[in-house]
Amino acid sequence: MSYENILYEVRDQIARITVNRPQVLNALNRATVEELDRAFDAARADAGVRALIITGAGEKSFVAGADINELAKQSPVEGKEYSLFGQAAFHKLETMGKPSIAAINGFALGGGCELAMCCSMRIASKNARLGQPEVKLGLLPGYGGTQRLARLCGKGVAHELLLSGEMIPADEALRVGLVNHVVELPELIPAAEKIAQKIVANAPLAVKYAMEAVEHGMEMTQEEGLFLEATLFGLCCATEDMREGTKAFLEKRPAKFQGR
């Protein structure tokens, strides 16, 4: 599968997707979102992919937002469709059953911040800057920013970032819970790969069901979420991987998981 605006490679069961438009700070136009959508489908369908790393080309920007030239021409109908398409594409990261890590190398603004928030976790370089500046353009976030930011960081932080439109440095993003870790720029991809490798070593179905319990459980009451957890726990008990994992533990050897 060929791409013009992104790079896609799989190595050691990790798919690395790089938004590759450094000349415009990796801004998202429609074509780039369409390619990301196809890449997410490819990663989901590939049994050889167990985790994803999402990043941007160069050292200045993860994704600096939407392509303003394209965005400025949207009619109301086109704007709604544009938003729904992007939401659906990004939502695949949350629902594919494979964890994703955003390696934020610089600006993650607007759609870039929204892309990062769709990932299972986020690692930022010390030069990273994150924010939702859409109100400065007379807009609000359209790829899920209003919903995910409040869920990740709470209403107070979400309101401050969304209504001021200001960007925050990596250390502040760490403090408010928007990113998981902050590292030096040269350490960013190795740090993301280290976490991905830890995930790949675990049972694929257990990882998938744990993600499902969190994603769906967040939208439920605690009682409903606990019932979901128990159901998924029961499913794990029926897998070959559970039998292999428990047997390997008792035999004091590394488990060999097959995703069955």
C-alpha positions, -999 to +999 in steps of 0.1 A: +000+000+000+015+033-011+012+067+007+021+102-002+017+121+031+026+095+057+052+068+062+041+033+073+065+005+084+062-026+106+091-039+125+092-063+155+054-064+156+052-026+160+036-004+132+052+030+131+031+057+113+048+090+106+029+121+093+053+132+066+046+168+056+074+186+075+073+215+050+039+225+066+047+212+101+028+180+093-005+198+091-035+176+084-053+180+051-081+157+039-057+135+019-035+130+050-064+120+072-076+096+045-041+080+044-041+077+082-075+061+080-061+035+055-030+029+077-051+023+108-072-002+088-040-019+077-026-021+112-059-035+126-061-062+099-024-073+102-021-100+128+016-093+128+010-058+143+006-058+181+012-021+188+014+012+170+036+043+174+023+076+158+047+105+153+056+133+129+085+139+105+113+162+116+121+177+150+097+206+151+062+192+149+041+161+156+011+176+138+006+214+139-031+212+133-054+213+103-045+227+068-060+262+072-061+268+035-084+238+031-103+245+062-112+281+053-131+269+023-156+246+042-193+252+039-215+243+069-224+209+053-188+202+043-175+213+077-198+188+095-188+160+071-151+169+075-155+167+112-174+134+112-149+118+088-119+128+110-136+116+141-143+082+126-107+078+114-092+088+147-117+066+167-102+036+151-071+040+172-093+036+203-113+006+191-088-016+170-078-036+201-041-027+196-025-001+218-011+030+203+016+054+215+018+090+204+054+101+202+050+139+203+080+156+188+072+193+188+039+210+181+007+190+187-020+216+181-056+213+170-060+181+151-025+171+162-035+172+198-067+154+190-048+127+172-025+123+202-054+121+226-069+092+206-038+071+213-037+048+243-008+068+258+014+098+250+051+105+253+063+141+246+098+155+239+108+184+260+103+208+231+067+197+226+039+222+228+002+210+230-030+229+226-064+234+210-062+269+194-094+265+173-112+294+191-085+318+177-099+309+142-135+312+152-139+274+155-140+247+181-122+214+179-138+190+154-119+157+158-130+150+193-109+175+213-138+188+234-147+153+245-114+136+250-096+165+267-122+167+295-121+130+300-083+129+302-077+161+322-110+171+338-134+199+329-114+227+344-082+220+324-103+213+293-121+246+296-089+266+301-072+251+271-102+251+248-114+286+257-080+304+258-067+286+228-032+288+243-006+260+240+012+245+270+047+231+273+054+194+277+061+197+315+027+214+320+010+187+298+026+161+321+013+179+352-023+180+340-023+145+328-023+152+290+009+132+285+023+102+303+061+109+301+084+137+290+119+129+276+147+145+256+140+146+219+166+120+209+151+096+235+115+100+222+112+071+197+134+047+218+112+055+248+080+048+228+096+016+214+105+004+249+069+007+260+056-009+229+080-038+233+067-044+268+032-045+255+041-069+226+056-093+252+021-098+268-009-119+257-026-101+228-061-110+238-056-100+273-042-066+261-072-062+238-098-070+265-080-047+290-083-019+265-119-027+258-127-027+296-112+008+300-126+023+268-162+011+273-161+011+311-153+049+311-188+055+296-206+032+321-215+034+357-189+016+379-213-013+385-218-017+347-180-014+342-173-041+368-198-064+351-180-058+318-147-065+334-159-098+349-173-108+315-140-101+297-121-118+325-142-149+318-133-147+281-096-146+290-101-177+310-112-196+279-080-187+259-050-208+251-029-178+261-043-179+297-034-215+300+001-209+286+007-178+307-003-195+340+016-226+331+047-206+322+045-187+355+043-220+375+072-234+355+093-203+359+098-197+322+088-169+297+054-174+282+049-180+245+017-163+236-001-170+203-031-147+205-055-176+208 
